[in-house]
Amino acid sequence: MKFIHTGDWHLGHKLHDVDRRQEHEAFLDWLVRTIGRREVDALLICGDVFDAANPSAEAQETWYRFLARCRREQPAVDIIVIGGNHDSSARLDAPNPLLRELGVHIVGGLPRRGGEVSLERVLNPVTDRDGTIAAWVAAVPFLRPPDLPAVEGDDPLVEGVSQLYRRILGAAAERAAGQCPVVAMGHLYLSGTRISELSERKVLGGNQHALPVEMFPEEVAYVALGHLHLEQVVGRENVRYAGAPLPLSIPERRYTHRIVEVELNRDGWVGCELIAVPRAREVLRIPDEGAAPVTELIAALAALPAASGGEAEPPLLEVAARLDRPEPGLRHDVEQVLEDRHARLVALTVEVTGHGKPLADHQAFDGLADVLPEQVFQLAWERHFDGDPPTEMVAAFHELIEQVMQGNGR
C-alpha cells in the first residue's frame, strides 16, 4: 500500500498581512492531482489544518472544497486527519457525523467515552484498492495537559504522553494481529529536531518538554508527524515530519517544501519518496542574509524584473537596511523603486550600527540635574549609530530644545 503524509497547511495564514489563499489553493489542486497520478491508498494530514482556532470563512471554504473534490475524484482514498495546536479541536470534529460517511476520518481532539479514550475513533483501518485492510492507523491529535493520564516522575507531561501512546499503539497492534502494519500519527515536538524560525509555537509546556523518539516502538511501521515546518527524519528513516507545504515565514523561503509518499507491505516499512511541492509564489529577501546599506539596497531593488501585465502574483519581498544615520524617507524611497518592479514589499526592517546598550549602562551620572540634554542626545546617537552625529542633526536638535524652552516660558 502507499499513502501520502502531509500536514501543517495553516489555511488562512497571512504573511505580514498578505493573504495566502491563492498559494494554498494552488497546493491543494496539485495535491489532488498528485494523489490520482500516484495511485495512493490514503492521505494522512498531521494537524494544523488551519492557522487559527477561529479560521475565516474563506479558509473553511478552501478546506471543505478540497475534501469534496478528493471524495469526488478519488473515492477509494481514505483520508485521516488529526488536529494540531493551531486548530480548534471542536471545530474540526463538528462535521464528523457527515464526513465519516464520506470516508473522511477526523480526530480533532482526543476523543473520550465514559472517561476512557475512544479507541474506535482513534484507530482507523486503511484499505487498499481491493478493499482489504492494509494498515491500522493510530490517529492521535495534539495532546493538551488535560488529555494526559496522571502519572508521577521527573516530567509527568512527557511520561503522560508516552503512556498514552503506548496504550493506543498496543491496541492498534492487537487489531493488526500481525497481518498488517501499524502507522502512528502525531502532532508534537520530538527531541533532536530542527525548528523553523519565527513561525512555530512551542507546545506541551515549551521545548523543554521535547518527547523522546523511543516512545514509538520499532514495531510501528511508520510515524507520521506534524508541527515542525521543516521536513526531517527523527532517529530512524520511518519517523518523519513532512513539513509545511509553503513558507510560513520569510526564513522558511530557503526550505524545499515537500510531501512524503510512504510505501508499506504486510511486513511493514518498505521506503518513502519525498515529493517537492511547486511554489506558487516566491518569497524573497534583499539581502539574502543580514542587512545592507541603503545605496546597495536601492541598486538591488532596481535590478529586480520589471512588472508587466498578465503575469503571476509578484514575489513577497522583505527588505533589510543597515543604517548609520536616520533615514526618515527610507520607506518612500524603497516603495518608489518598487513601483514598476515585479515584487510586493511585505516587510522593511532596519538594523542600526550603534552599540545598543542602555544609556544608563554606557555612562554613569551623579544625578539627573547634572545631565545636559546634549549629553543625552550624544549617548542616544551612539547607541544607534557609529560615530558622531552630523552637524545638521546637532543643529536640528538644538532647534528643538529652543522650541521646548520657549514653550515652557523659559
C-alpha positions in Angstrom: 0.0 0.0 0.0 1.0 3.6 -0.5 -0.1 6.8 1.3 0.8 10.4 1.4 1.9 12.1 4.6 1.5 15.9 4.9 0.4 18.5 7.4 0.9 22.0 8.8 -1.2 23.6 6.0 -2.2 26.6 8.1 -5.1 27.5 5.9 -6.0 31.2 6.4 -2.3 32.1 7.1 -1.2 35.7 6.3 2.4 36.7 5.9 2.8 40.3 7.1 -1.0 40.7 6.4 -0.7 39.3 2.9 -3.4 36.6 2.3 -2.0 33.2 1.2 -5.3 31.7 -0.1 -4.1 31.6 -3.8 -1.0 29.7 -2.8 -2.9 27.3 -0.6 -5.5 26.6 -3.4 -2.6 26.0 -5.9 -1.1 23.5 -3.5 -4.4 21.7 -2.9 -5.1 21.5 -6.6 -1.6 20.0 -7.1 -2.2 17.6 -4.2 -5.4 16.2 -5.6 -3.8 15.6 -9.0 -0.7 14.0 -7.3 -3.0 11.6 -5.3 -4.5 10.4 -8.5 -1.3 10.2 -10.5 0.5 8.3 -7.8 -2.5 6.0 -7.1 -2.1 6.1 -3.4 -4.5 4.4 -0.9 -4.7 7.0 1.8 -3.9 10.6 2.7 -2.7 11.4 6.3 -2.9 15.1 7.4 -1.0 15.6 10.6 -2.5 18.7 12.2 -2.6 22.5 11.9 -5.1 22.3 9.1 -5.9 25.9 9.9 -3.7 28.8 11.1 -6.1 29.8 13.8 -8.6 28.3 16.1 -11.3 30.6 14.6 -10.5 30.4 10.9 -12.0 32.7 8.4 -15.0 31.7 6.3 -12.7 31.7 3.2 -10.2 29.3 4.9 -13.0 26.9 5.9 -14.4 27.1 2.3 -11.0 26.1 1.0 -10.8 23.1 3.4 -14.3 21.8 2.6 -13.9 22.3 -1.2 -10.7 20.3 -1.1 -12.4 17.4 0.8 -15.3 17.4 -1.6 -13.1 17.3 -4.6 -11.0 14.5 -3.1 -14.1 12.4 -2.5 -15.4 13.1 -6.0 -12.2 12.4 -7.9 -10.6 9.8 -5.6 -13.5 8.0 -3.8 -11.3 5.0 -2.9 -8.7 7.0 -1.0 -9.0 7.0 2.8 -8.5 10.5 4.4 -7.3 10.6 8.0 -6.9 14.0 9.7 -5.7 14.9 13.2 -5.9 18.3 15.0 -2.8 20.4 15.7 -2.0 23.0 18.3 -3.3 25.8 16.0 -6.6 24.1 15.3 -9.8 24.2 17.3 -10.5 20.5 18.1 -14.2 21.2 18.4 -14.4 22.9 15.1 -12.5 20.1 13.3 -14.7 17.4 14.9 -18.1 19.2 14.4 -18.8 17.8 10.9 -17.6 14.2 11.8 -21.1 12.6 11.5 -21.3 13.7 7.9 -17.6 13.3 6.9 -17.3 9.8 8.3 -20.0 8.7 5.8 -17.8 10.1 3.1 -14.7 8.2 4.2 -13.0 11.2 5.9 -11.9 10.4 9.4 -11.1 13.5 11.6 -9.8 13.3 15.1 -9.6 17.0 16.1 -9.2 16.4 19.9 -8.6 13.3 21.9 -12.0 11.5 21.9 -13.3 10.0 25.1 -16.3 7.9 26.0 -17.1 7.3 29.7 -13.9 8.9 30.8 -11.8 6.5 28.6 -10.1 7.2 25.3 -12.4 6.1 22.4 -10.2 3.7 20.5 -12.9 3.3 17.9 -12.3 6.9 16.9 -8.6 7.0 17.2 -7.8 3.7 15.4 -8.7 3.7 11.7 -8.2 0.9 9.2 -6.8 1.9 5.8 -7.8 -0.3 2.8 -6.0 -0.9 -0.4 -7.6 -0.7 -3.8 -9.1 -4.2 -3.4 -10.8 -3.1 -0.2 -8.6 -5.2 2.0 -7.3 -3.7 5.3 -3.7 -2.8 4.5 -2.8 -1.0 7.7 -4.1 0.3 11.0 -3.5 4.0 11.7 -3.4 5.4 15.3 -4.6 8.9 14.7 -3.5 10.8 17.9 -4.2 14.5 17.8 -2.3 17.3 19.5 -2.4 16.4 23.2 -3.0 19.1 25.8 -2.2 18.6 29.5 -5.8 17.7 30.5 -5.7 14.9 27.9 -2.9 13.1 29.8 -3.2 10.4 32.5 -2.0 11.4 35.9 1.5 10.0 36.4 4.4 10.5 38.7 8.0 11.1 37.7 10.6 13.8 36.9 8.5 15.0 34.0 4.8 13.9 34.2 3.9 15.6 30.9 6.4 13.7 28.9 5.6 10.4 30.8 1.9 11.0 30.3 2.2 11.4 26.5 4.4 8.3 26.3 2.0 6.2 28.4 -1.0 7.3 26.3 0.8 6.4 23.1 1.8 3.0 24.5 -1.8 2.2 25.2 -3.1 3.3 21.8 -0.3 1.7 19.8 -0.8 -1.5 21.8 -4.5 -1.6 20.9 -3.6 -0.9 17.2 -1.2 -3.9 17.3 -3.9 -6.1 18.6 -6.2 -5.1 15.8 -3.4 -5.7 13.2 -2.7 -9.1 14.8 0.5 -9.4 12.7 -1.5 -9.4 9.5 -0.8 -5.8 8.5 1.4 -2.9 9.7 0.6 -0.2 12.2 1.1 3.6 11.5 1.2 6.2 14.2 0.2 9.9 13.7 1.0 12.7 16.0 1.3 16.5 16.3 4.1 17.1 18.7 7.7 18.1 19.2 10.4 15.4 19.3 13.8 15.9 20.7 16.7 16.0 18.3 14.8 18.1 15.7 15.3 21.4 13.9 12.8 24.2 14.4 12.0 26.7 11.7 12.3 30.3 12.5 9.5 32.7 13.5 6.5 30.5 12.7 6.3 27.6 15.1 4.7 27.8 18.6 6.3 25.8 21.4 3.9 23.1 22.5 3.2 21.0 25.6 4.7 23.4 28.1 7.6 24.5 25.8 10.5 22.9 24.1 11.8 21.7 27.4 9.1 19.0 27.0 10.5 17.6 23.9 9.4 14.0 23.6 11.8 11.0 23.0 11.5 9.2 19.7 11.9 5.9 21.7 8.2 6.2 22.7 7.4 4.9 19.3 8.3 1.1 19.3 10.4 -0.3 16.5 7.4 -2.5 15.5 5.5 0.6 14.3 5.9 0.7 10.5 5.8 4.4 10.1 5.4 7.5 12.3 3.8 10.5 10.5 4.4 13.7 12.4 3.2 17.3 12.3 4.2 20.6 14.0 7.7 21.3 12.6 7.7 23.1 9.3 10.9 21.6 8.0 10.7 18.1 6.5 13.1 15.9 8.5 13.8 12.4 9.8 14.0 11.8 13.6 16.1 9.0 14.8 15.2 6.4 12.1 14.1 6.6 8.5 10.5 5.7 9.2 9.9 8.5 11.8 9.3 11.8 9.9 7.9 15.3 9.8 6.5 16.1 6.4 6.9 19.8 7.0 4.7 22.6 5.8 3.8 22.8 2.0 4.7 26.5 1.7 6.9 29.0 3.5 5.1 30.4 6.6 7.8 32.9 7.4 10.5 34.7 5.5 13.3 32.4 6.7 11.3 29.4 5.5 11.8 30.5 1.9 15.1 28.5 2.0 13.3 25.2 2.6 12.3 22.8 -0.2 8.8 22.1 0.9 7.6 18.6 0.4 5.0 15.9 0.9 6.1 12.3 1.7 4.9 9.2 -0.2 5.2 6.2 2.0 5.1 2.5 0.9 4.4 -0.3 3.2 3.9 -4.1 2.7 2.4 -6.7 5.0 5.7 -6.9 6.9 6.0 -3.1 7.5 8.2 -0.3 6.1 9.4 -0.5 2.5 10.5 3.0 1.9 9.4 6.6 1.0 9.8 9.2 -1.7 10.0 13.0 -1.0 7.9 14.9 -3.5 8.7 18.6 -3.8 5.7 21.0 -3.7 5.7 23.5 -6.6 5.9 27.0 -5.2 3.0 29.1 -6.5 4.5 32.4 -5.2 8.2 33.1 -4.5 9.4 34.7 -1.2 12.4 36.9 -1.5 14.7 38.8 0.9 17.2 41.6 0.0 19.9 41.0 1.0 19.6 37.2 1.4 21.3 37.4 4.8 21.8 40.3 7.3 21.2 43.9 6.2 22.7 46.1 3.6 23.4 49.9 3.2 20.7 51.9 1.6 22.6 52.5 -1.6 23.2 48.8 -2.1 19.5 48.1 -1.4 18.2 50.6 -3.9 20.5 49.2 -6.6 19.4 45.6 -5.8 15.7 46.6 -5.9 16.2 48.4 -9.2 17.7 45.3 -10.7 14.5 43.2 -10.0 12.5 42.2 -13.0 10.1 44.8 -14.3 6.4 44.4 -13.8 4.2 43.6 -16.8 0.5 42.9 -17.2 -0.9 39.4 -17.0 1.9 37.7 -15.1 1.8 35.6 -12.0 1.5 37.0 -8.5 4.6 39.1 -7.6 7.1 37.6 -5.1 6.6 38.6 -1.5 9.7 40.7 -0.5 11.4 41.6 2.7 14.0 44.4 2.7 16.6 44.8 5.4 18.5 48.0 5.7 21.6 48.8 7.7 21.6 52.4 8.8 24.5 54.5 10.2 22.2 57.6 10.5 18.4 58.2 10.5 16.7 57.8 7.1 13.2 59.1 7.6 12.4 58.8 3.8 13.6 55.2 3.6 10.2 53.5 3.1 9.2 56.1 0.5 12.4 55.6 -1.4 12.0 51.8 -1.4 8.4 51.9 -2.4 9.2 54.3 -5.2 11.8 52.0 -6.7 9.4 49.0 -6.5 6.6 50.8 -8.2 7.5 49.3 -11.6 9.2 46.1 -10.3 7.7 42.6 -10.1 7.7 42.3 -6.3 5.4 43.2 -3.4 7.0 44.7 -0.3 5.7 43.0 2.9 8.4 44.0 5.4 11.0 46.7 5.8 13.4 46.0 8.7 16.2 48.2 10.0 19.5 47.3 11.6 21.4 50.2 13.2 25.2 50.3 13.7 25.4 51.5 17.3 26.4 49.6 20.5 22.7 49.1 21.5 23.4 49.4 25.3 21.0 51.2 27.6 22.1 54.8 28.2 22.5 54.2 32.0 25.0 51.3 31.3 27.0 53.4 28.9 27.9 56.3 31.2 27.4 56.9 35.0 25.9 60.2 36.1 25.9 61.7 39.6 22.3 62.8 39.3 19.7 64.0 36.7 20.4 67.6 37.5 23.9 67.2 36.2 22.9 65.7 32.9 22.8 68.1 29.9 20.3 67.5 27.0 23.3 67.5 24.6 24.9 64.6 26.5 21.7 62.5 26.3 21.4 63.2 22.6 25.1 62.2 22.1 24.7 58.9 24.0 21.4 58.1 22.3 23.1 58.6 18.9 26.0 56.4 19.9 23.5 53.7 20.9 22.0 53.5 17.5 24.7 54.7 15.1 28.5 54.7 14.7 30.5 57.9 15.1 29.3 61.4 16.0 26.1 62.9 14.8 26.4 65.1 11.7 26.3 68.9 12.0 22.8 69.2 10.6 21.4 66.7 13.1 23.0 68.6 16.0 21.6 71.9 14.7 18.1 70.3 14.4 18.4 69.0 18.0 19.3 72.5 19.3 16.4 74.0 17.4 14.0 71.5 19.1 15.5 72.3 22.5 15.0 76.0 21.9 11.3 75.5 20.9 10.7 73.4 24.1 12.3 76.2 26.2 10.2 78.9 24.6 7.1 76.8 25.1 7.8 76.5 28.8 8.3 80.2 29.1 12.0 79.9 29.9 
